[in-house]
Amino acid sequence: MRRPYWIPRNSSPYAFPPIERALTHPDGLLAIGGDLSPERLMIAYRKGIFPWYSDDQPILWWSPSQRMVLFPEHLQIARSLRKTLRKHSFTITFDQNFRQVLESCAAPRRHQEGTWITDEMLNAYCLLHERKFAHSVEAWYDDQLVGGLYGVALGKIFFGESMFTQKADASKIAFVCLVRQLILWGYELIDCQVYTDHLARFGAVEIPRAKFKNLLKLCDASGYQGEWTFAEQVFYENSHH
């Protein structure tokens, strides 16, 4: 029986096996161990690998056989959500409270024990945020943070990590505004990692690992370099997106 690759904690950040070596059961488990240094995380994303584990586990690295992605121009918005967008019920911002977004994503959900966003994970992504690689989207209602998401941006790919909502449609509006903004900035791919019905309703699809690996060259494309500031125009129905 094949086992996942073991990465010593102080090994080179490049010490990942080829993603084709990921296990079939559990699907996509590639390696165990290492650390969450900014260098190792950035190399992992460029190779199509992400960390996902619980407090009682070592660091687990994944590259599933089917990758859930959204091509931004294929964004689908339900009619009811379009109505909510037009109401401007929420204020949307970028990078205004990164840590609070992560802490909210890490909070226990109904019907779910524990969290995969460990303290180690939270601190690692805050370091990536300080280095301008990780970004947050916030949805505010009456000056309260009620929804949002975060992820990592490289070249023309946004690697989505997690989202939360405390008020109906808050995270959905944050996601739609992010996708429309990424279109304005020339992004070509949003990595959603694994299948969910929620993301499928937005137009996300599964593609084979090999196809996703080929798209990773977009990490090296010349992407948006400016500050992450939100353009109000993405609320409006002035495009087909």
MOSUL-V837916 format. One record per residue. N is the residue number from 1. RES is the residue in one letter. PHI is phi in whole degrees, -180 to 180 (* if undefined). OMEGA is omega in whole degrees, -180 to 180 (none if undefined). Layout:
BEGIN
n=<N;N>
res=<RES;RES>
phi=<PHI;PHI>
omega=<OMEGA;OMEGA>
END
This chain:
BEGIN
n=<1;2;3;4;5;6;7;8;9;10;11;12;13;14;15;16;17;18;19;20;21;22;23;24;25;26;27;28;29;30;31;32;33;34;35;36;37;38;39;40;41;42;43;44;45;46;47;48;49;50;51;52;53;54;55;56;57;58;59;60;61;62;63;64;65;66;67;68;69;70;71;72;73;74;75;76;77;78;79;80;81;82;83;84;85;86;87;88;89;90;91;92;93;94;95;96;97;98;99;100;101;102;103;104;105;106;107;108;109;110;111;112;113;114;115;116;117;118;119;120;121;122;123;124;125;126;127;128;129;130;131;132;133;134;135;136;137;138;139;140;141;142;143;144;145;146;147;148;149;150;151;152;153;154;155;156;157;158;159;160;161;162;163;164;165;166;167;168;169;170;171;172;173;174;175;176;177;178;179;180;181;182;183;184;185;186;187;188;189;190;191;192;193;194;195;196;197;198;199;200;201;202;203;204;205;206;207;208;209;210;211;212;213;214;215;216;217;218;219;220;221;222;223;224;225;226;227;228;229;230;231;232;233;234;235;236;237;238;239;240;241>
res=<M;R;R;P;Y;W;I;P;R;N;S;S;P;Y;A;F;P;P;I;E;R;A;L;T;H;P;D;G;L;L;A;I;G;G;D;L;S;P;E;R;L;M;I;A;Y;R;K;G;I;F;P;W;Y;S;D;D;Q;P;I;L;W;W;S;P;S;Q;R;M;V;L;F;P;E;H;L;Q;I;A;R;S;L;R;K;T;L;R;K;H;S;F;T;I;T;F;D;Q;N;F;R;Q;V;L;E;S;C;A;A;P;R;R;H;Q;E;G;T;W;I;T;D;E;M;L;N;A;Y;C;L;L;H;E;R;K;F;A;H;S;V;E;A;W;Y;D;D;Q;L;V;G;G;L;Y;G;V;A;L;G;K;I;F;F;G;E;S;M;F;T;Q;K;A;D;A;S;K;I;A;F;V;C;L;V;R;Q;L;I;L;W;G;Y;E;L;I;D;C;Q;V;Y;T;D;H;L;A;R;F;G;A;V;E;I;P;R;A;K;F;K;N;L;L;K;L;C;D;A;S;G;Y;Q;G;E;W;T;F;A;E;Q;V;F;Y;E;N;S;H;H>
phi=<*;-73;-113;-66;-67;-99;-109;-60;-59;-100;-76;-59;-63;-85;-78;-113;-74;-58;-64;-66;-85;-60;-70;-86;-133;-70;-59;95;-67;-108;-153;-131;105;77;-148;-111;-64;-54;-64;-66;-62;-66;-66;-59;-60;-63;-97;84;-122;-138;-86;-162;-162;-106;-56;-92;-122;-71;-66;-112;-113;-128;-150;-64;-66;-117;-109;-83;-137;-124;-82;-49;-70;-97;-55;-114;-123;-62;-58;-65;-73;-61;-63;-65;-58;-68;-75;54;-69;-114;-99;-108;-136;-118;56;-92;-156;-59;-62;-66;-62;-63;-63;-70;-64;-81;-62;-57;-100;-61;62;-142;-97;71;-150;-91;-88;-73;-59;-62;-66;-59;-66;-64;-76;-65;-65;-64;-65;-61;-90;72;-100;-100;-138;-123;-120;-116;-113;-112;-137;52;65;-111;-74;-120;-176;166;-158;-146;-174;-120;-110;-139;61;-116;-121;-110;-96;-72;-113;-160;-140;-143;-146;-120;-144;-48;74;-60;-72;-65;-64;-59;-67;-60;-64;-62;-61;-63;-66;-62;-61;-60;-88;87;-70;-115;-154;-121;-86;-107;71;-128;-63;-140;-60;-56;-74;-61;-66;-88;104;-70;-135;-92;-129;-65;-52;-63;-68;-63;-58;-66;-76;-66;-62;-65;-61;-96;-73;-75;-108;-66;-112;-82;-66;-84;-119;-87;-97;-54;-61;-71;-73;-88;-91;-92;-142;-83;-77>
omega=<-178;180;176;-179;179;179;176;-173;-176;-179;177;177;179;-170;174;173;174;-176;178;-180;180;-179;173;177;-8;-173;172;179;-173;-172;179;173;-176;180;180;177;178;-178;-178;179;-178;178;179;-179;-180;180;-180;-176;176;178;179;-176;180;-178;-175;-179;168;177;178;-178;-170;169;-172;-177;175;-176;178;-180;172;169;-168;-177;179;179;177;-178;179;-177;-180;180;176;178;179;177;-176;180;-177;-179;-176;169;-178;176;174;170;179;177;-174;-177;-179;176;179;-180;178;176;-177;-178;-179;177;173;179;-179;178;176;-180;175;176;-179;176;179;179;-179;-179;180;-178;173;174;177;177;178;180;174;177;180;-175;178;172;-178;172;-177;174;-175;178;176;177;-174;179;178;-180;177;179;-175;180;177;179;180;177;169;-180;-179;-178;-177;175;177;175;176;177;-175;175;-176;-178;178;178;178;-179;179;180;177;-177;179;178;179;176;178;-178;176;177;-175;-176;171;179;179;174;-175;-175;164;176;-178;-178;178;179;177;179;177;-178;175;174;-180;-180;-178;178;178;179;180;-180;-177;175;177;175;-177;178;178;-176;-179;-175;-173;176;177;176;-173;178;-177;-175;-177;175;-167;-177;-177;175;-178;-177;none>
END
